[in-house]
Amino acid sequence: MYPLVRNRRLRATESVRRLVRETVITPDDFLVPLFVVEGKGVKEEIPSMPNYYRMSLDHLEKEVSELWKMGLCAVLLFVKVPENLKDNKGTEALNPEGLMQRAIKTIKNACPEMLVMTDVALDPFSSYGHDGIVAEGQILNDETAEVLAEMSVSHAQAGADFVAPSDMMDGRIMTIREALEDEGFHNIGIMSYSAKYASAYYGPFRDALDSAPVDIENVPKDKKTYQMDPANRFEAIRETQMDVDEGADIVMVKPGLPYLDIVREIKNEVDVPVAVYQVSGEYAMLKAAAEKGWLDHDAVMMEQLLAIKRAGANIVASYFAKDVVQLLT
Ligand code: PBG
């Protein structure tokens, strides 16, 4: 072999490196998470997510048009719900004139081709900050799945292209799929958060939406009875396979970088597109290190996203989407 075979030949110049590169990042890879709030002229920075904002509908409209012009083609919507509209059953989530429903319509009016995905879970609407209905210290499974199905239909009626259930109740993909079919929404897709772990990396997101579980007696203080144990690998495959069988069009692993072993495992196992959510805590960590001058922000950002794609992601939900596209163009 050596010296006849020298691996460094394929690394000798930028041109040959470009030629043999296995993984590339393009604007088509990204889902852009957006945080929507009530009001007018509101664009407030999220303290634990530097340079990321909660926006009222007027700003949302501008933002989405800008994203589209940059070449980004899909958004993932989250809403921050006023405290007085929250209850245990997430009733406000079903309001046809609710913030989510208005946000969908605003985007579809401003930019019809932008793919709109919506988060489906009760937590932003829940007075307890849980993804499901709470009763006697438990998160009810089947009752919650029914509400999520109604919520999905409501988003579809408002014009969403995909619903993205992020709650981890059992059987919710089938319940949602059947409800969408019953209402004639045959072409509305489901992107399932399939392997979603009970992760501490969601902290900044819960700040952004004020959606953390509340500290009240007889209400679980964490989401460990429905989100997955970070220690588990085989369970992720089972969860994901079940979601595919129940009708998920796209599956997701979340968080991203610390869970790339799971991403590869799932990519090898299923034949639907695999999405990865590079979550708020991952974003916050890099922003903080870069602010201190300890890491090269752009270089580390690109390396992390390459790693996520290399592991098997077909789609990446990332707060860095705009930064990346700016860097690419
Ligand atoms: C809501 C939801 C969460 C995230 C996405 N959807 C928070 C949670 O499950 O507590 C986290 C996203 C992020 O941290 O960027 N069910």
Residues whose N, C-alpha, C, O or C-beta is under 5 A from the ligand:
A	BS01	PBG	A121 D123 D131 S166 D167 Y201 Y202 F205 V279 S280 G281
